[in-house]
Amino acid sequence: KASVFGFVIPGIPNERVARHLDQHGIAVRAGHHCAMPAVRHFGVEGTIRPSPAFYNNRADVDALIQALHQIVRR
């Protein structure tokens, strides 16, 4: 089982999203993640990558979603 996924928010630079999430205590990676050919295949230069694991719970996922909603509304 893998719990890794990547996403972009059109119109908002990945680094800005990562900084915003960091300010809310949410750790993510931003970039091409050593998979530049695969990332470019999907038409983007990089993604935001949270990596939830067995120690994360529903509250952690809810915090991620809430922080993402905040940055999109700005």
Secondary structure as UniProt FT lines:
FT   TURN            10..11
FT   HELIX           14..23
FT   TURN            24..25
FT   STRAND          29..31
FT   TURN            33..34
FT   HELIX           36..41
FT   TURN            42..43
FT   STRAND          47..49
FT   TURN            54..55
FT   HELIX           58..73
//
